[in-house]
Amino acid sequence: MTAMQHFKIFHDGVTIPVSRGGRGRPLVLCPGLNSTQSDLHELAGSLRRDHDVVTFDLRGHGLASAADRYSFEAFLSDLTAVMGRLDLDTAPVLVGYSLGADLAVHYACEHPGAVARLVLIDGANPVPEPFITEALLPEFRAMWEEMATQQEAARGTARQVLLTAQEILDLNLEIDAVRSGILDRYRKIDRPISMIMSTSMAGDSGEGHAPRFNRNWRAGVERLVREQPHIATTWLDADHTLVFTHAPQIGEIIRNTSGPAERAGSWNTP
């Protein structure tokens, strides 16, 4: 295994910290909203056994600097800046979690041939209905205000998130809009795609909004696979934190679906 390298990328007025290490095929791991490369350390460590893994922080997350704008396009520019700075002999596997999966799909669509394949973890889902409706805005706002308060304890650490509750709410509204048109992006990608999705994205409670959210989540994947049957889908018995709670399993799935032996299909992992 090669020694870890750490460097910074300066673009669009922000500083993006990047870490690289491991051996084998290059793999770029893109975090999502409210997650950092430090949060993904267990998955990254697992993948470094047979991949040259690149991790980084999106603006306003972890050790990245704050920014004057937090939009989908701004985060996409962070991923694009990282990909543009890597000196790779072969196209990398691009793995994205949550918002990172959406960024990965848009990047691959806009840069044909730049990635070998995509692995999308609980994101980039063309859900039939938006999650945040007008009626639910107050609940989501209260939830993210509470989350922002809890995140105060992480300030100054590699796990900090600098976005306000309102910025997170605005981004989630934007992500709903992005996903309403993401099928068009998938149609333009000619690389192999694997999805690793949670069966209970919103939790396994039988009460409140969780059952409807979970049905919407599954319906989005089923909608995608009906149109793109070559996409391999794995369902994990988990919620949206699966990348943290099931890191070893996810690492194994990624390893088992890489290379020329990759096959499309759908299966369940308990």
Disulfide bonds with the S-S distance in Angstrom:
none
